[in-house]
Amino acid sequence: MPTFNEYTNVDIDISVDDFLDECDSYDIEHVIDYLVNNGYINDSAKLAENTNHVSHNRDEVVECLDVIKENYYMLSTESEELIKQLAKTI
């Protein structure tokens, strides 16, 4: 794994799994873009794009999902069931 010590005198070893586990979907898209732009993977491997449906409101949807995630404990039973059903259809 790479080590980072550009700004300190301490080597920091970060595993890929640990790094990616801390990323949100926006960060993951940037990682994928970096890999595509630097030739590590090709455009066809870009999983962030769904060719069947492209949402023009992606940022708005992601923001709404973040609000739900942060406040899941406030959801009613009906709302939880609706979210579960939606997730199953994807």
C-alpha positions in Angstrom: 0.0 0.0 0.0 1.1 3.5 -0.6 2.5 5.6 2.3 2.1 9.3 2.6 4.6 11.6 4.3 4.4 14.7 2.1 3.5 17.1 4.9 4.8 15.2 7.9 7.8 13.2 8.9 5.6 10.3 9.7 4.7 7.6 7.2 1.0 6.9 7.0 -0.1 3.5 5.5 -3.7 3.5 4.5 -5.3 0.3 3.1 -7.5 0.6 0.1 -10.4 -1.0 1.9 -10.1 1.5 4.8 -9.9 4.4 2.4 -12.8 3.3 0.2 -15.0 2.4 3.2 -14.7 6.0 4.3 -15.7 7.4 0.9 -19.2 8.5 0.0 -20.6 8.0 -3.5 -19.3 11.4 -4.6 -15.8 10.5 -3.5 -16.1 7.1 -5.2 -17.0 8.8 -8.4 -13.9 11.0 -8.1 -11.8 7.9 -7.6 -13.3 6.3 -10.7 -12.8 9.5 -12.7 -9.2 9.6 -11.6 -8.6 5.9 -12.6 -10.3 6.5 -16.0 -8.4 9.8 -16.7 -5.0 8.3 -15.8 -5.5 5.2 -17.9 -5.9 2.6 -15.1 -9.4 1.6 -16.3 -11.3 2.4 -19.4 -14.6 4.3 -19.7 -16.7 1.2 -20.2 -15.7 0.1 -16.7 -17.1 3.2 -15.2 -19.8 1.8 -13.0 -21.2 5.1 -11.7 -23.1 5.6 -15.0 -26.3 3.7 -15.5 -27.0 3.5 -19.2 -30.7 2.6 -18.7 -31.5 5.7 -16.7 -29.6 8.9 -16.2 -31.0 11.2 -13.5 -30.7 14.9 -14.2 -31.4 15.4 -10.5 -28.7 13.2 -9.2 -27.3 15.7 -6.7 -30.8 16.4 -5.3 -31.5 12.6 -4.9 -28.1 12.0 -3.2 -28.8 14.9 -0.8 -32.2 13.4 0.0 -30.8 10.0 0.6 -28.1 11.5 2.9 -30.9 13.2 5.0 -32.7 9.9 5.2 -29.6 8.1 6.2 -28.7 10.7 8.9 -32.2 10.6 10.3 -33.2 7.0 9.8 -34.2 6.7 13.5 -37.0 9.2 12.9 -38.6 7.1 10.1 -42.1 5.7 10.6 -42.6 2.0 10.0 -44.4 2.8 6.8 -41.5 4.9 5.6 -39.0 2.1 6.4 -41.1 -0.4 4.5 -41.4 2.0 1.5 -37.6 2.4 1.4 -37.1 -1.3 1.7 -39.5 -1.9 -1.2 -37.7 0.7 -3.3 -34.3 -0.8 -2.6 -35.6 -4.2 -3.7 -36.7 -2.9 -7.1 -33.3 -1.6 -7.9 
